């Protein structure tokens, strides 16, 4: 099997349309990680993503009869662009089924390539099921995003290029994982000819189907996946990709949303290019791997695999990047409710920059403020908290509290002690026109909404924080109603951030 993949990679047709992308030194990242860091710039491909390689290679190998009928695929974005681009170059009919939640920049790019677009469902699984229905009806060839030997071989040409471009031996390659086609192709090539090279797969900690499958020894299906790194949001990895990953991938690492946001900033500072979240995932993994494993004085390569980012997501990314860099502390601090207290608190902070300060008058002796403070490094957070406590301030560290980071910073001061029986819940629902209204209409009107916060981050899912008054005798019926609502939710009623600012 391995020789077949090597032959497929060496005889791939990708260079009919794709470029051999540069391996670019990253001096800022190199200095920070005390190693020699290189970025494999797949974001410079014609569709700003590596996906053109596998899609074109698959379609270039179709028979004349298959070309006559045309192709179909399901994709949330970059693979769709790859198929549409390849079909345009090969003069084939292409049908792309995309989730209704797909970012508009990706829908527009696919449509501009002449593809027929079908928007269906809220997830890749919904779109894939619809694509197979259309395939069966119209006799089209399905071009799988990752679990196909020709697709894997097309992505594997990146490994071929790295074998020529990296003169240092050995080196470590960090590869993002969604369904596994990219890492399978790169790993099978590099490990077959350069076994000393280390291959490390990187996944978001909320979309980690591959590492869980490898640990279990069989492919597992995630009950749900995170939506921020939408380019790798896959519930189940491929059959072929799983076999190759188990055999050739040396290690795996998982990273958070904040880690990815920080990595987008890192890549920008070294290249002045803005990656989509999946495009910076490997850089986030490389940084985390170097920190957690104590790697220094090494040769490290990270794939920047895509740059199809909706512009309106930049605000959210910038907001989270400082947290991902461990350069901002978010704290709930109790200060006296009297004139001059804020000034005294600022003196206690010292010469550190206050990045955020949220406060509202409270008719009592003390007030709880939400404050962001800039740090030079991650180690300063503990010393800062100890210093404030030494000045007599009670401090609650909210830096890693998702509720505080996403919602509470915009709701501080909203205490309502007269509100009885309030339950606080965060919801996620597919983000598309009319989605918020649909969500509100789906809520049972039996119980009063006492708090509501909605913020559109430009991502695939909208996020809502809602306070709902539910008497104790209604809790069982309320739980049944929530399950029937059909949206993912978390009960945040016992969250310490909620009790500090809103209860």
DAKA-V241375 format. One record per residue. N is the residue number from 1. SS is DSSP state (A for helix, B for strand, O for the rest). PHI is phi in radians with two decimals (none if undefined). D_CENTER is the distance of its C-alpha to the mean C-alpha in Angstrom with 1 decimal. Layout:
# DAKA-V241375
n=N ss=SS phi=PHI d_center=D_CENTER
n=N ss=SS phi=PHI d_center=D_CENTER
This chain:
# DAKA-V241375
n=1 ss=O phi=none d_center=32.5
n=2 ss=A phi=-1.10 d_center=31.2
n=3 ss=A phi=-1.12 d_center=34.0
n=4 ss=A phi=-1.09 d_center=33.0
n=5 ss=A phi=-1.17 d_center=29.5
n=6 ss=A phi=-1.05 d_center=31.0
n=7 ss=A phi=-1.12 d_center=33.4
n=8 ss=A phi=-1.08 d_center=30.8
n=9 ss=A phi=-1.16 d_center=28.7
n=10 ss=A phi=-1.19 d_center=31.9
n=11 ss=O phi=-1.88 d_center=33.1
n=12 ss=O phi=-1.08 d_center=29.9
n=13 ss=O phi=-1.71 d_center=30.4
n=14 ss=A phi=-1.07 d_center=27.1
n=15 ss=A phi=-1.38 d_center=29.2
n=16 ss=A phi=-1.12 d_center=30.9
n=17 ss=O phi=-2.29 d_center=27.9
n=18 ss=O phi=-1.62 d_center=25.3
n=19 ss=O phi=-1.82 d_center=25.9
n=20 ss=O phi=-1.39 d_center=26.1
n=21 ss=O phi=-1.37 d_center=23.5
n=22 ss=O phi=-1.26 d_center=24.4
n=23 ss=B phi=-1.79 d_center=23.6
n=24 ss=B phi=-1.83 d_center=23.4
n=25 ss=B phi=-1.16 d_center=24.3
n=26 ss=O phi=-2.09 d_center=22.2
n=27 ss=A phi=-1.11 d_center=24.9
n=28 ss=A phi=-1.17 d_center=23.1
n=29 ss=A phi=-1.12 d_center=20.6
n=30 ss=A phi=-1.04 d_center=23.7
n=31 ss=A phi=-1.14 d_center=25.6
n=32 ss=A phi=-1.21 d_center=23.1
n=33 ss=A phi=-1.63 d_center=22.5
n=34 ss=O phi=0.97 d_center=26.2
n=35 ss=O phi=-2.54 d_center=25.6
n=36 ss=B phi=-1.77 d_center=25.6
n=37 ss=B phi=-1.87 d_center=22.1
n=38 ss=B phi=-2.25 d_center=21.6
n=39 ss=B phi=-1.97 d_center=18.9
n=40 ss=B phi=-1.54 d_center=19.2
n=41 ss=B phi=-1.50 d_center=18.7
n=42 ss=A phi=-1.23 d_center=17.6
n=43 ss=A phi=-1.20 d_center=16.3
n=44 ss=A phi=-1.61 d_center=20.1
n=45 ss=O phi=-1.16 d_center=20.8
n=46 ss=O phi=-0.97 d_center=22.6
n=47 ss=O phi=-1.83 d_center=19.5
n=48 ss=O phi=1.10 d_center=17.2
n=49 ss=B phi=-2.82 d_center=15.6
n=50 ss=O phi=-1.16 d_center=17.0
n=51 ss=A phi=-1.05 d_center=17.2
n=52 ss=A phi=-1.06 d_center=20.7
n=53 ss=A phi=-1.08 d_center=22.1
n=54 ss=A phi=-1.17 d_center=21.7
n=55 ss=A phi=-1.10 d_center=22.4
n=56 ss=A phi=-1.18 d_center=25.5
n=57 ss=A phi=-1.07 d_center=26.8
n=58 ss=A phi=-1.08 d_center=26.8
n=59 ss=A phi=-1.28 d_center=28.5
n=60 ss=A phi=-1.21 d_center=31.0
n=61 ss=O phi=-1.71 d_center=32.3
n=62 ss=O phi=-1.22 d_center=33.0
n=63 ss=O phi=-1.28 d_center=36.7
n=64 ss=A phi=-1.05 d_center=38.8
n=65 ss=A phi=-1.16 d_center=38.9
n=66 ss=A phi=-1.14 d_center=35.1
n=67 ss=A phi=-1.12 d_center=34.7
n=68 ss=A phi=-1.09 d_center=37.3
n=69 ss=A phi=-1.34 d_center=35.5
n=70 ss=O phi=1.77 d_center=32.0
n=71 ss=B phi=-2.24 d_center=28.5
n=72 ss=B phi=-2.51 d_center=25.8
n=73 ss=B phi=-2.65 d_center=22.1
n=74 ss=B phi=-2.12 d_center=19.2
n=75 ss=O phi=-2.85 d_center=15.9
n=76 ss=O phi=-1.53 d_center=13.1
n=77 ss=O phi=2.96 d_center=13.7
n=78 ss=A phi=-1.19 d_center=14.2
n=79 ss=A phi=-1.12 d_center=16.4
n=80 ss=A phi=-1.04 d_center=18.3
n=81 ss=A phi=-1.13 d_center=19.1
n=82 ss=A phi=-1.10 d_center=20.2
n=83 ss=A phi=-1.15 d_center=22.5
n=84 ss=A phi=-1.10 d_center=23.9
n=85 ss=A phi=-1.10 d_center=24.6
n=86 ss=A phi=-1.12 d_center=26.3
n=87 ss=A phi=-1.10 d_center=28.3
n=88 ss=A phi=-1.11 d_center=29.5
n=89 ss=A phi=-1.22 d_center=30.7
n=90 ss=A phi=-1.62 d_center=32.3
n=91 ss=O phi=1.06 d_center=33.7
n=92 ss=O phi=-1.97 d_center=32.3
n=93 ss=O phi=-1.31 d_center=31.4
n=94 ss=B phi=-2.33 d_center=27.7
n=95 ss=B phi=-2.07 d_center=26.3
n=96 ss=B phi=-2.05 d_center=22.5
n=97 ss=B phi=-1.71 d_center=21.4
n=98 ss=B phi=-2.14 d_center=18.2
n=99 ss=O phi=-1.02 d_center=16.7
n=100 ss=O phi=-1.11 d_center=18.1
n=101 ss=O phi=-1.55 d_center=14.8
n=102 ss=O phi=-1.06 d_center=13.9
n=103 ss=O phi=-0.94 d_center=13.5
n=104 ss=A phi=-1.08 d_center=17.0
n=105 ss=A phi=-1.08 d_center=16.7
n=106 ss=A phi=-1.38 d_center=15.9
n=107 ss=A phi=-1.09 d_center=18.6
n=108 ss=A phi=-1.11 d_center=21.0
n=109 ss=A phi=-1.11 d_center=20.5
n=110 ss=A phi=-1.20 d_center=21.3
n=111 ss=A phi=-1.08 d_center=24.2
n=112 ss=A phi=-1.16 d_center=25.6
n=113 ss=O phi=-1.51 d_center=25.9
n=114 ss=O phi=1.56 d_center=28.3
n=115 ss=O phi=-1.35 d_center=26.4
n=116 ss=B phi=-1.51 d_center=27.2
n=117 ss=B phi=-1.84 d_center=24.3
n=118 ss=B phi=-2.11 d_center=24.2
n=119 ss=B phi=-1.63 d_center=21.7
n=120 ss=O phi=-2.64 d_center=21.7
n=121 ss=O phi=1.33 d_center=20.0
n=122 ss=O phi=-1.93 d_center=16.7
n=123 ss=O phi=-2.49 d_center=14.8
n=124 ss=A phi=-1.06 d_center=14.9
n=125 ss=A phi=-1.04 d_center=17.6
n=126 ss=A phi=-1.08 d_center=19.7
n=127 ss=A phi=-1.14 d_center=19.6
n=128 ss=A phi=-1.10 d_center=20.5
n=129 ss=A phi=-1.06 d_center=23.4
n=130 ss=A phi=-1.18 d_center=24.7
n=131 ss=A phi=-1.09 d_center=24.5
n=132 ss=A phi=-1.18 d_center=26.6
n=133 ss=A phi=-1.12 d_center=29.1
n=134 ss=A phi=-1.16 d_center=29.6
n=135 ss=A phi=-1.01 d_center=29.9
n=136 ss=A phi=-1.12 d_center=32.6
n=137 ss=A phi=-1.31 d_center=34.4
n=138 ss=A phi=-1.89 d_center=34.4
n=139 ss=O phi=1.26 d_center=34.4
n=140 ss=O phi=-1.40 d_center=31.4
n=141 ss=B phi=-1.61 d_center=29.7
n=142 ss=B phi=-1.45 d_center=26.2
n=143 ss=O phi=-1.77 d_center=23.9
n=144 ss=O phi=-1.25 d_center=21.3
n=145 ss=O phi=-1.13 d_center=17.8
n=146 ss=O phi=-2.61 d_center=18.1
n=147 ss=O phi=-1.70 d_center=20.9
n=148 ss=O phi=-2.59 d_center=23.9
n=149 ss=A phi=-0.98 d_center=26.0
n=150 ss=A phi=-1.22 d_center=26.4
n=151 ss=A phi=-1.15 d_center=22.7
n=152 ss=A phi=-1.04 d_center=22.1
n=153 ss=A phi=-1.13 d_center=25.1
n=154 ss=A phi=-1.05 d_center=23.8
n=155 ss=A phi=-1.18 d_center=20.6
n=156 ss=A phi=-1.14 d_center=23.0
n=157 ss=A phi=-1.12 d_center=24.8
n=158 ss=A phi=-1.13 d_center=22.3
n=159 ss=A phi=-1.09 d_center=23.8
n=160 ss=A phi=-1.01 d_center=27.2
n=161 ss=A phi=-1.15 d_center=26.5
n=162 ss=A phi=-1.09 d_center=25.2
n=163 ss=A phi=-1.10 d_center=28.4
n=164 ss=A phi=-1.57 d_center=30.4
n=165 ss=A phi=-1.44 d_center=28.5
n=166 ss=O phi=-1.56 d_center=28.1
n=167 ss=O phi=-1.49 d_center=31.6
n=168 ss=O phi=-1.30 d_center=30.8
n=169 ss=O phi=-2.42 d_center=31.1
n=170 ss=O phi=-1.44 d_center=29.4
n=171 ss=O phi=-2.45 d_center=25.8
n=172 ss=B phi=-2.05 d_center=22.4
n=173 ss=B phi=-1.92 d_center=19.6
n=174 ss=B phi=-1.85 d_center=15.9
n=175 ss=B phi=-2.22 d_center=14.1
n=176 ss=B phi=-1.23 d_center=10.6
n=177 ss=O phi=-2.18 d_center=11.0
n=178 ss=O phi=-2.00 d_center=10.3
n=179 ss=O phi=-1.47 d_center=13.9
n=180 ss=O phi=1.88 d_center=15.5
n=181 ss=A phi=-1.11 d_center=17.5
n=182 ss=A phi=-1.16 d_center=16.5
n=183 ss=A phi=-1.23 d_center=17.1
n=184 ss=A phi=-1.11 d_center=20.1
n=185 ss=A phi=-1.15 d_center=21.8
n=186 ss=A phi=-1.13 d_center=21.4
n=187 ss=A phi=-1.16 d_center=22.4
n=188 ss=A phi=-1.12 d_center=25.4
n=189 ss=A phi=-1.31 d_center=26.8
n=190 ss=A phi=-1.12 d_center=26.5
n=191 ss=A phi=-1.21 d_center=27.6
n=192 ss=A phi=-1.29 d_center=30.5
n=193 ss=A phi=-1.94 d_center=31.9
n=194 ss=O phi=-2.43 d_center=30.6
n=195 ss=O phi=-1.09 d_center=30.2
n=196 ss=O phi=-1.33 d_center=30.0
n=197 ss=O phi=-1.23 d_center=26.6
n=198 ss=B phi=-1.70 d_center=23.8
n=199 ss=B phi=-1.98 d_center=20.6
n=200 ss=B phi=-2.10 d_center=17.6
n=201 ss=B phi=-1.53 d_center=14.6
n=202 ss=B phi=-2.12 d_center=11.1
n=203 ss=B phi=-2.32 d_center=8.7
n=204 ss=B phi=-1.14 d_center=6.2
n=205 ss=O phi=-1.23 d_center=9.1
n=206 ss=O phi=-1.95 d_center=8.5
n=207 ss=O phi=-2.57 d_center=8.2
n=208 ss=O phi=-2.01 d_center=10.9
n=209 ss=A phi=-1.11 d_center=13.6
n=210 ss=A phi=-1.22 d_center=15.1
n=211 ss=A phi=-1.12 d_center=16.0
n=212 ss=A phi=-1.17 d_center=17.3
n=213 ss=A phi=-1.13 d_center=19.3
n=214 ss=A phi=-1.08 d_center=20.7
n=215 ss=A phi=-1.17 d_center=21.8
n=216 ss=A phi=-1.43 d_center=23.4
n=217 ss=O phi=1.42 d_center=25.0
n=218 ss=O phi=-2.76 d_center=24.1
n=219 ss=O phi=-1.19 d_center=21.2
n=220 ss=O phi=-1.97 d_center=19.9
n=221 ss=O phi=-2.00 d_center=18.2
n=222 ss=O phi=-1.24 d_center=15.5
n=223 ss=O phi=-1.18 d_center=16.8
n=224 ss=O phi=-2.77 d_center=13.5
n=225 ss=O phi=-2.24 d_center=9.8
n=226 ss=O phi=-1.19 d_center=6.9
n=227 ss=O phi=-1.99 d_center=6.2
n=228 ss=O phi=-1.21 d_center=3.8
n=229 ss=O phi=-1.56 d_center=1.7
n=230 ss=A phi=-1.13 d_center=5.5
n=231 ss=A phi=-1.20 d_center=7.2
n=232 ss=A phi=-2.18 d_center=7.1
n=233 ss=O phi=-1.40 d_center=7.5
n=234 ss=O phi=-2.12 d_center=11.1
n=235 ss=O phi=-1.41 d_center=13.5
n=236 ss=O phi=-2.54 d_center=16.2
n=237 ss=O phi=-1.35 d_center=16.5
n=238 ss=O phi=-1.35 d_center=19.5
n=239 ss=A phi=-1.17 d_center=23.1
n=240 ss=A phi=-1.13 d_center=23.7
n=241 ss=A phi=-1.17 d_center=20.4
n=242 ss=A phi=-1.12 d_center=20.9
n=243 ss=A phi=-1.06 d_center=24.4
n=244 ss=A phi=-1.20 d_center=23.7
n=245 ss=A phi=-1.12 d_center=20.8
n=246 ss=A phi=-1.03 d_center=23.2
n=247 ss=A phi=-1.41 d_center=25.9
n=248 ss=A phi=-2.04 d_center=24.4
n=249 ss=O phi=-1.43 d_center=21.3
n=250 ss=O phi=-1.40 d_center=22.5
n=251 ss=B phi=-2.76 d_center=19.8
n=252 ss=B phi=-2.37 d_center=16.2
n=253 ss=B phi=-2.55 d_center=14.1
n=254 ss=B phi=-2.00 d_center=11.2
n=255 ss=B phi=-2.34 d_center=9.3
n=256 ss=O phi=-1.64 d_center=8.1
n=257 ss=A phi=-1.00 d_center=6.0
n=258 ss=A phi=-1.13 d_center=9.3
n=259 ss=A phi=-1.06 d_center=9.6
n=260 ss=A phi=-1.17 d_center=6.9
n=261 ss=A phi=-1.05 d_center=8.7
n=262 ss=A phi=-1.11 d_center=11.8
n=263 ss=A phi=-1.19 d_center=11.3
n=264 ss=A phi=-1.03 d_center=10.9
n=265 ss=A phi=-1.14 d_center=14.2
n=266 ss=A phi=-1.05 d_center=15.7
n=267 ss=A phi=-1.11 d_center=15.4
n=268 ss=A phi=-1.05 d_center=16.9
n=269 ss=A phi=-1.17 d_center=19.7
n=270 ss=A phi=-1.60 d_center=20.7
n=271 ss=A phi=-2.20 d_center=20.4
n=272 ss=O phi=1.07 d_center=20.3
n=273 ss=O phi=-2.00 d_center=17.6
n=274 ss=O phi=-1.84 d_center=14.4
n=275 ss=O phi=-1.49 d_center=11.4
n=276 ss=O phi=-1.28 d_center=8.6
n=277 ss=A phi=-0.94 d_center=5.1
n=278 ss=A phi=-1.12 d_center=5.9
n=279 ss=A phi=-1.19 d_center=9.2
n=280 ss=A phi=-1.82 d_center=9.1
n=281 ss=A phi=-1.04 d_center=7.5
n=282 ss=A phi=-1.14 d_center=11.1
n=283 ss=A phi=-1.15 d_center=12.5
n=284 ss=A phi=-1.04 d_center=10.7
n=285 ss=A phi=-1.15 d_center=12.1
n=286 ss=A phi=-1.07 d_center=15.4
n=287 ss=A phi=-1.10 d_center=15.8
n=288 ss=A phi=-1.13 d_center=15.3
n=289 ss=A phi=-1.12 d_center=17.5
n=290 ss=A phi=-1.10 d_center=20.1
n=291 ss=A phi=-1.24 d_center=20.3
n=292 ss=A phi=-1.29 d_center=20.4
n=293 ss=A phi=-1.75 d_center=22.8
n=294 ss=O phi=1.16 d_center=24.8
n=295 ss=O phi=-1.36 d_center=24.5
n=296 ss=O phi=-2.51 d_center=26.7
n=297 ss=O phi=0.93 d_center=28.7
n=298 ss=O phi=-2.15 d_center=26.7
n=299 ss=B phi=-1.79 d_center=25.5
n=300 ss=B phi=-2.16 d_center=21.7
n=301 ss=B phi=-2.15 d_center=19.9
n=302 ss=B phi=-2.17 d_center=16.2
n=303 ss=B phi=-1.49 d_center=15.1
n=304 ss=B phi=-1.66 d_center=13.6
n=305 ss=O phi=-1.68 d_center=12.9
n=306 ss=B phi=-2.98 d_center=12.2
n=307 ss=O phi=-2.39 d_center=12.9
n=308 ss=O phi=-1.63 d_center=12.9
n=309 ss=O phi=-1.92 d_center=11.6
n=310 ss=O phi=-1.15 d_center=13.3
n=311 ss=A phi=-1.02 d_center=15.4
n=312 ss=A phi=-1.27 d_center=15.3
n=313 ss=A phi=-1.47 d_center=11.7
n=314 ss=A phi=-1.09 d_center=13.3
n=315 ss=A phi=-1.06 d_center=15.1
n=316 ss=A phi=-1.11 d_center=12.3
n=317 ss=A phi=-1.10 d_center=10.6
n=318 ss=A phi=-1.09 d_center=14.1
n=319 ss=A phi=-1.11 d_center=14.9
n=320 ss=A phi=-1.58 d_center=12.3
n=321 ss=A phi=-1.09 d_center=12.9
n=322 ss=A phi=-1.12 d_center=16.3
n=323 ss=A phi=-1.18 d_center=15.3
n=324 ss=A phi=-1.09 d_center=12.9
n=325 ss=O phi=-1.41 d_center=16.0
n=326 ss=O phi=1.05 d_center=18.1
n=327 ss=O phi=-1.95 d_center=20.3
n=328 ss=B phi=-2.51 d_center=20.6
n=329 ss=B phi=-1.84 d_center=22.1
n=330 ss=B phi=-1.93 d_center=22.0
n=331 ss=B phi=-2.27 d_center=25.2
n=332 ss=B phi=-1.78 d_center=27.4
n=333 ss=B phi=-2.12 d_center=30.9
n=334 ss=B phi=-1.59 d_center=34.2
n=335 ss=B phi=-2.17 d_center=36.8
n=336 ss=B phi=-1.12 d_center=40.4
n=337 ss=O phi=-1.56 d_center=40.9
n=338 ss=O phi=-2.72 d_center=43.5
n=339 ss=O phi=-1.00 d_center=44.1
n=340 ss=O phi=1.53 d_center=42.9
n=341 ss=A phi=-1.17 d_center=40.4
n=342 ss=A phi=-1.13 d_center=37.4
n=343 ss=A phi=-1.09 d_center=39.4
n=344 ss=A phi=-1.11 d_center=40.2
n=345 ss=A phi=-1.12 d_center=36.5
n=346 ss=A phi=-1.08 d_center=35.6
n=347 ss=A phi=-1.11 d_center=38.4
n=348 ss=A phi=-1.15 d_center=37.0
n=349 ss=A phi=-1.16 d_center=33.6
n=350 ss=O phi=1.45 d_center=35.6
n=351 ss=O phi=-1.56 d_center=34.5
n=352 ss=O phi=-1.30 d_center=30.7
n=353 ss=O phi=-1.42 d_center=29.0
n=354 ss=B phi=-1.53 d_center=28.1
n=355 ss=B phi=-1.60 d_center=24.9
n=356 ss=B phi=-2.81 d_center=25.2
n=357 ss=B phi=-2.59 d_center=28.0
n=358 ss=B phi=-2.06 d_center=28.2
n=359 ss=O phi=-2.66 d_center=31.6
n=360 ss=O phi=-2.54 d_center=34.0
n=361 ss=O phi=-1.01 d_center=37.6
n=362 ss=O phi=-2.19 d_center=38.3
n=363 ss=O phi=-1.36 d_center=41.9
n=364 ss=O phi=-2.75 d_center=42.2
n=365 ss=O phi=-1.27 d_center=42.8
n=366 ss=B phi=-2.15 d_center=39.2
n=367 ss=B phi=-2.20 d_center=36.0
n=368 ss=B phi=-1.83 d_center=32.4
n=369 ss=B phi=-1.93 d_center=30.4
n=370 ss=B phi=-1.78 d_center=26.6
n=371 ss=B phi=-2.30 d_center=26.4
n=372 ss=B phi=-1.87 d_center=23.9
n=373 ss=B phi=-2.27 d_center=25.4
n=374 ss=B phi=-1.29 d_center=24.4
n=375 ss=O phi=-2.09 d_center=24.6
n=376 ss=O phi=-1.45 d_center=25.5
n=377 ss=O phi=-2.76 d_center=23.8
n=378 ss=O phi=-1.11 d_center=22.3
n=379 ss=O phi=-1.20 d_center=25.8
n=380 ss=A phi=-1.27 d_center=27.2
n=381 ss=A phi=-1.09 d_center=25.5
n=382 ss=A phi=-1.11 d_center=27.9
n=383 ss=A phi=-1.18 d_center=30.9
n=384 ss=A phi=-1.10 d_center=30.1
n=385 ss=A phi=-1.09 d_center=30.0
n=386 ss=A phi=-1.10 d_center=33.2
n=387 ss=A phi=-1.13 d_center=34.9
n=388 ss=A phi=-1.13 d_center=34.3
n=389 ss=A phi=-1.12 d_center=35.5
n=390 ss=A phi=-1.13 d_center=38.5
n=391 ss=O phi=-1.50 d_center=39.3
n=392 ss=O phi=1.63 d_center=39.5
n=393 ss=O phi=-1.68 d_center=36.2
n=394 ss=O phi=-1.14 d_center=34.4
n=395 ss=B phi=-2.26 d_center=30.7
n=396 ss=B phi=-2.02 d_center=27.6
n=397 ss=B phi=-1.43 d_center=24.5
n=398 ss=O phi=-1.96 d_center=21.5
n=399 ss=O phi=-1.02 d_center=19.1
n=400 ss=O phi=-1.81 d_center=16.8
n=401 ss=O phi=-1.59 d_center=17.7
n=402 ss=A phi=-1.05 d_center=14.9
n=403 ss=A phi=-1.06 d_center=17.7
n=404 ss=A phi=-1.17 d_center=19.3
n=405 ss=A phi=-1.19 d_center=16.5
n=406 ss=A phi=-1.49 d_center=15.4
n=407 ss=O phi=-2.02 d_center=18.9
n=408 ss=A phi=-1.09 d_center=21.9
n=409 ss=A phi=-1.08 d_center=21.9
n=410 ss=A phi=-1.79 d_center=22.9
n=411 ss=O phi=-2.18 d_center=25.4
n=412 ss=O phi=-1.01 d_center=27.3
n=413 ss=O phi=1.65 d_center=31.0
n=414 ss=O phi=-1.56 d_center=30.7
n=415 ss=O phi=-1.09 d_center=32.9
n=416 ss=O phi=-2.50 d_center=35.1
n=417 ss=O phi=-1.09 d_center=37.5
n=418 ss=O phi=-1.35 d_center=39.5
n=419 ss=O phi=-1.38 d_center=36.7
n=420 ss=O phi=-1.72 d_center=37.6
n=421 ss=O phi=1.01 d_center=35.6
n=422 ss=B phi=-1.45 d_center=32.2
n=423 ss=B phi=-1.92 d_center=29.1
n=424 ss=B phi=-1.90 d_center=25.7
n=425 ss=B phi=-2.35 d_center=22.8
n=426 ss=B phi=-1.85 d_center=19.2
n=427 ss=B phi=-2.11 d_center=18.2
n=428 ss=B phi=-2.19 d_center=15.3
n=429 ss=B phi=-2.52 d_center=16.5
n=430 ss=B phi=-1.01 d_center=15.6
n=431 ss=O phi=-1.58 d_center=15.7
n=432 ss=O phi=-2.73 d_center=18.6
n=433 ss=O phi=-0.93 d_center=22.1
n=434 ss=O phi=1.46 d_center=24.1
n=435 ss=A phi=-1.14 d_center=21.4
n=436 ss=A phi=-1.12 d_center=22.4
n=437 ss=A phi=-1.08 d_center=26.0
n=438 ss=A phi=-1.07 d_center=25.4
n=439 ss=A phi=-1.10 d_center=23.7
n=440 ss=A phi=-1.12 d_center=26.7
n=441 ss=A phi=-1.19 d_center=29.2
n=442 ss=A phi=-1.35 d_center=27.8
n=443 ss=O phi=-1.20 d_center=28.4
n=444 ss=O phi=-1.19 d_center=31.8
n=445 ss=O phi=-1.45 d_center=34.2
n=446 ss=O phi=-1.09 d_center=36.2
n=447 ss=O phi=-1.95 d_center=34.6
n=448 ss=O phi=-1.37 d_center=34.3
n=449 ss=B phi=-1.48 d_center=31.0
n=450 ss=B phi=-1.82 d_center=31.6
n=451 ss=B phi=-2.69 d_center=28.3
n=452 ss=B phi=-2.65 d_center=25.6
n=453 ss=B phi=-2.35 d_center=22.6
n=454 ss=B phi=-2.25 d_center=20.1
n=455 ss=B phi=-2.47 d_center=17.6
n=456 ss=O phi=-1.58 d_center=15.9
n=457 ss=O phi=-1.68 d_center=12.7
n=458 ss=O phi=1.33 d_center=12.6
n=459 ss=O phi=-1.81 d_center=9.7
n=460 ss=O phi=-1.22 d_center=10.6
n=461 ss=B phi=-2.09 d_center=12.0
n=462 ss=B phi=-1.49 d_center=14.6
n=463 ss=B phi=-2.22 d_center=15.3
n=464 ss=B phi=-2.21 d_center=18.9
n=465 ss=B phi=-1.98 d_center=21.0
n=466 ss=B phi=-2.30 d_center=24.4
n=467 ss=B phi=-1.76 d_center=27.6
n=468 ss=B phi=-2.29 d_center=30.0
n=469 ss=B phi=-1.43 d_center=33.6
n=470 ss=O phi=-2.30 d_center=34.5
n=471 ss=O phi=-1.03 d_center=37.9
n=472 ss=A phi=-0.96 d_center=38.1
n=473 ss=A phi=-1.24 d_center=40.1
n=474 ss=A phi=-1.76 d_center=37.3
n=475 ss=A phi=-1.06 d_center=34.4
n=476 ss=A phi=-1.12 d_center=34.9
n=477 ss=A phi=-1.14 d_center=35.1
n=478 ss=A phi=-1.12 d_center=32.1
n=479 ss=A phi=-1.07 d_center=30.0
n=480 ss=A phi=-1.11 d_center=31.2
n=481 ss=A phi=-1.09 d_center=30.3
n=482 ss=A phi=-1.11 d_center=26.7
n=483 ss=A phi=-1.13 d_center=26.3
n=484 ss=A phi=-1.39 d_center=27.9
n=485 ss=A phi=-1.09 d_center=25.6
n=486 ss=O phi=1.56 d_center=22.9
n=487 ss=O phi=-1.89 d_center=19.9
n=488 ss=B phi=-1.18 d_center=17.6
n=489 ss=B phi=-2.55 d_center=19.0
n=490 ss=B phi=-2.29 d_center=19.6
n=491 ss=B phi=-1.40 d_center=23.1
n=492 ss=O phi=-1.81 d_center=22.9
n=493 ss=O phi=-1.04 d_center=26.6
n=494 ss=O phi=-1.67 d_center=27.1
n=495 ss=O phi=-1.11 d_center=24.2
n=496 ss=A phi=-1.08 d_center=26.2
n=497 ss=A phi=-1.14 d_center=24.5
n=498 ss=A phi=-1.08 d_center=25.8
n=499 ss=A phi=-1.23 d_center=29.2
n=500 ss=A phi=-1.30 d_center=29.4
n=501 ss=A phi=-2.00 d_center=28.8
n=502 ss=O phi=-2.10 d_center=29.3
n=503 ss=O phi=-1.28 d_center=31.6
